[in-house]
Amino acid sequence: MSTAVQARTRDPRTILNALQEHVPHLVADVGVTDLWEREVRLLLRDSVAVRSLAERVLGQGIAYIVTAMENPGVDMGVGYTVDIGVHQLILDTPLYFALCDAYNDGRYKHHAPLIERRRDGVVARTAELIRASGFAVDDELWAADEPECSPCDDKVPDSH
């Protein structure tokens, strides 16, 4: 009889929706039932043309932000595609502050990108850190931007 324990994958949608009651200043009268749907629709409105891609980008953005908050001081970065999801979350400031409260001990996690994109393999290393943090990694999204690495750096205290 095996005693192996099966690891449970962290679900970005569940993580986001669990913040619902902790986002007091969110505009709620937009005809959506939860935070996940709100952010997917905002992505569809502004930057992503296909719903399935918007959900993938958002999920990986959540996985990145939560992992970055849970691993302060670790060099991380995303490629262009996943960064769309990261930016969506940061732009919805009431939601982003709730993420900071829940996963960064209430401290604001700065987003301080460099002008030039890095080309040092940080995207692949970040995907593996996210996987090690219990999230499913959408390898296709991460691999698409691996050569054109992230413009993120930890030059500002508590930044990604």
C-alpha positions in Angstrom: 0.0 0.0 0.0 1.4 3.3 -1.1 1.7 6.2 1.4 2.6 8.8 -1.2 1.0 12.1 -0.8 -0.4 13.8 -3.9 0.4 17.5 -4.1 -2.5 19.8 -4.6 -2.3 22.4 -7.2 -3.1 26.0 -6.2 -6.0 27.4 -8.2 -5.6 31.1 -9.3 -9.4 31.5 -9.7 -10.0 30.3 -6.1 -7.2 32.6 -4.8 -8.7 35.6 -6.6 -12.3 35.0 -5.6 -11.3 34.4 -2.0 -10.4 38.1 -1.8 -13.9 39.2 -2.7 -14.9 40.3 0.8 -11.5 42.0 1.3 -11.9 44.5 -1.6 -14.1 47.2 -0.1 -13.7 49.8 -2.8 -14.2 47.6 -5.9 -16.8 48.8 -8.4 -19.2 45.9 -8.1 -22.1 46.9 -10.3 -20.6 45.7 -13.6 -22.7 42.6 -14.1 -20.2 40.0 -13.1 -20.5 37.4 -10.3 -16.9 37.2 -9.0 -13.5 38.8 -9.2 -12.2 36.2 -11.7 -14.9 37.1 -14.2 -14.3 40.8 -13.6 -10.6 40.6 -14.4 -11.2 38.3 -17.4 -13.7 40.8 -18.9 -11.3 43.7 -18.3 -8.6 41.7 -20.2 -11.1 41.1 -23.0 -12.0 44.7 -23.1 -8.5 46.1 -23.2 -5.9 43.6 -24.5 -6.8 40.0 -25.1 -9.2 39.0 -28.0 -10.0 35.4 -26.9 -11.6 34.4 -23.6 -9.6 31.2 -23.2 -6.4 33.1 -23.6 -7.5 35.8 -21.2 -8.2 33.2 -18.6 -4.8 31.6 -19.1 -3.0 34.9 -19.0 -4.9 36.0 -15.8 -4.2 32.6 -14.1 -0.5 32.9 -14.8 -0.4 36.5 -13.7 -2.0 35.6 -10.4 0.5 32.7 -9.9 3.4 35.1 -10.6 2.2 37.8 -8.3 1.4 35.4 -5.4 4.7 33.6 -5.8 6.6 36.9 -6.0 5.0 38.1 -2.8 5.7 34.8 -1.0 9.3 34.8 -2.1 10.7 38.3 -1.3 14.1 39.1 -2.6 14.0 36.3 -5.2 14.9 37.4 -8.7 11.7 36.8 -10.8 10.3 38.0 -14.0 7.7 37.3 -16.7 7.7 37.6 -20.4 5.4 39.9 -22.4 2.4 37.6 -22.5 2.1 36.8 -18.8 2.9 40.4 -18.0 -0.4 41.4 -19.5 -2.1 39.5 -16.7 0.2 41.0 -14.1 -0.5 44.5 -15.3 -4.3 43.8 -15.3 -4.1 42.9 -11.6 -1.9 45.9 -10.7 -4.2 48.3 -12.6 -7.2 47.2 -10.6 -5.8 48.8 -7.5 -8.4 47.9 -4.9 -7.9 44.2 -5.9 -4.1 44.6 -6.0 -4.1 46.1 -2.5 -6.1 43.1 -1.3 -3.6 40.7 -2.9 -0.8 42.7 -1.0 -2.7 42.4 2.2 -3.3 38.7 1.8 0.1 37.6 0.4 2.6 40.3 1.2 1.8 40.9 4.9 -0.1 44.0 4.1 2.8 45.7 2.4 2.5 47.1 -1.1 4.5 45.1 -3.6 6.0 47.5 -6.1 6.1 46.9 -9.8 9.2 48.7 -11.1 10.1 47.5 -14.6 13.3 48.2 -16.4 13.2 49.9 -19.8 15.2 47.2 -21.6 14.0 43.6 -21.5 16.4 41.2 -19.8 17.7 38.2 -21.7 19.2 36.2 -18.9 16.8 33.2 -18.5 14.8 34.7 -15.7 11.5 33.7 -17.4 12.3 30.0 -17.3 13.6 30.2 -13.7 10.4 32.0 -12.7 8.2 29.4 -14.3 10.0 26.7 -12.3 9.7 28.7 -9.0 5.9 29.1 -9.7 5.6 25.4 -10.3 7.5 24.7 -7.0 5.1 27.1 -5.3 2.2 24.7 -6.2 0.8 26.3 -9.3 0.2 24.7 -12.6 2.5 26.4 -15.2 1.2 27.1 -18.7 4.4 26.1 -20.4 3.3 27.4 -23.8 2.8 31.0 -22.4 6.1 31.0 -20.5 8.1 29.5 -23.4 6.7 32.0 -25.9 8.5 34.8 -24.3 11.5 33.1 -22.8 14.1 34.6 -25.2 12.7 38.1 -24.6 12.9 38.0 -20.9 11.3 40.2 -18.3 11.9 43.9 -17.8 11.3 43.4 -14.1 14.1 43.8 -11.5 14.3 44.1 -7.7 15.9 47.5 -7.8 13.2 49.0 -5.6 12.7 47.5 -2.2 10.0 44.9 -2.2 9.4 45.0 -5.9 9.0 42.6 -8.7 
